[in-house]
Amino acid sequence: MSDQTQPASGSHEDVRFNASVNILDGAFFGAALGFASFTTVIPLFVSLLTNSVILIGLATAIHTLGWQVPQLPLAGRVGRLARFKPTVLAMTIHERLPFLGLAILAWYLPVLDLKVALILAFGLLVWQAFGGGFNANVWQSMIAKIIPESLRGRFLGVQMSAVDLLMVGGAIAAGLILDRYTSRIGFTLCFLLAFAAMVISFGFLSLTREKAVAPAISPDVRMNVWTETKRLLANDSVFQRFLLIRMMFQLAMVAFSFYAIYAVGELGVSVAIVGVLTGVMVFCQMLANPLLGVLGDRTSHFIVLFLGILAALLSTALAGSLSSISGLYAVFGLAGIAMSVGWTTTMVLSLGFGDPAEQSTYIGMSNTLIAPVTLAAPILAGLVINTFGFPAMFQASAVVFLVAALLSLSMLRLRPTARL
């Protein structure tokens, strides 16, 4: 894991330009995810179609599941690409267009049978999620190529802050829209605005400068991804522990997707206030991303991982023992810090394992291998909620985060001087 600038990243001017346009891509992508938040707006939309907490939780989990599943099977193909950008642009359309479909569905919701609408909604969510998943490995590989390793923590931190900045505005606006208008008009407007932001985001992404280089994996070399996966897992104990922590993080983080439903359904919080709470969560993400990115680049990203797990532990523990509605602000704020680490820090760590020929496989493993946990998490959470209630599910998540925090401490002992 070297800090040396990769020749493929181009000149300093190219690096600055690529950082700028990709930060703007992320910013408008974030605006879209504010208007159509998978933490609040999507669960609330699905709750119009079903009372099942399992299905509501699954609607959020699909977004993550679709991102994770395709990455490892595509690793070999990604490693053979001389340029990543053409594939990124072709694949990313499938994670953007479904928001237009959701807007159309929301508009025609009053004349549709609820079961049909639920099937259509999940179909669009699956399309969006797996569209992102088919793009995920090649997009991360492109970022690893155009951004030098020594700058990745800072770049991803700033990019995610830009994502979060516009997401805050989108989330608050979405809350006001849903509070002011009927469900039909409100959700239609939210999804249309999300799609418009996605179009602008695509425009900036298309400006990325990328030079063709010799593929990391020669087209003449036959590589079985699953054999390579077994080899790398067997020989890399650090990655084994990292993967286990990611699984625990993913399992317990499902609690965050139920915060909005709990606030509205159990605590009587208005939809407008939920929009503000989402804004608080994203604002905390925005602050945490660059600060933790710089901290990770200068010290160790494993330290940042521990801090993020600690924030998640405090968030879920507090959610499980709320005595006042005002405590929700701390719950959502700490969740924002945890989500920053769960996305940015784990991505930086994933990009740092292995040599160039192994990189796409490591990226795939760090995502695809935790997909079964992503699928199981909302089902388990729903069963706990139905049997014991929301607070019990939040408390169970806190216990899982506690175990993950202890395991992350062992990572620090394994690699006390690591740059990652």
Number of C-alpha atoms within 10 A of each C-alpha: 14 11 13 9 17 15 12 16 21 19 12 10 9 16 18 14 15 23 20 17 20 22 24 21 26 26 27 28 26 31 28 30 28 35 32 28 24 19 22 26 26 23 23 20 20 22 18 14 19 15 10 13 21 18 20 25 29 26 24 25 26 23 22 21 24 25 25 28 24 22 29 25 18 20 24 23 16 25 24 19 21 16 20 22 23 12 16 22 16 11 20 21 17 19 23 25 19 22 25 19 20 27 23 17 21 23 18 13 19 12 8 13 10 14 11 11 21 21 12 15 22 17 15 19 23 20 20 23 25 24 24 27 28 25 23 25 31 28 21 19 23 20 23 20 22 25 23 21 24 18 16 26 29 23 25 26 30 26 26 26 27 24 26 32 23 25 29 29 21 28 33 22 19 31 27 18 22 23 16 13 12 11 19 18 15 20 27 25 22 28 29 20 23 29 26 18 24 27 19 16 24 20 15 19 21 15 14 19 15 21 14 11 12 12 15 18 20 14 14 7 8 9 14 11 19 13 9 15 16 10 11 18 15 11 10 12 12 14 21 15 16 20 20 17 25 20 21 23 27 23 23 27 27 25 26 25 21 24 24 26 24 16 18 15 11 10 13 11 15 14 23 19 17 26 29 20 26 32 28 24 26 30 22 24 27 26 19 22 30 23 16 26 28 21 16 24 20 14 16 21 26 24 19 24 29 22 18 26 30 20 22 33 29 19 29 28 22 20 26 20 13 14 10 8 11 9 14 21 18 17 25 27 23 25 30 30 27 30 25 29 28 19 14 26 26 22 18 25 23 24 23 21 20 17 13 18 15 18 23 31 27 27 26 25 26 27 26 22 18 22 23 14 20 29 19 15 23 28 19 17 27 22 15 17 18 14 11 11 15 21 20 18 25 28 21 18 26 26 15 19 28 19 15 25 24 14 17 23 14 14 20 17 9 12 13 14 10 12 18 26
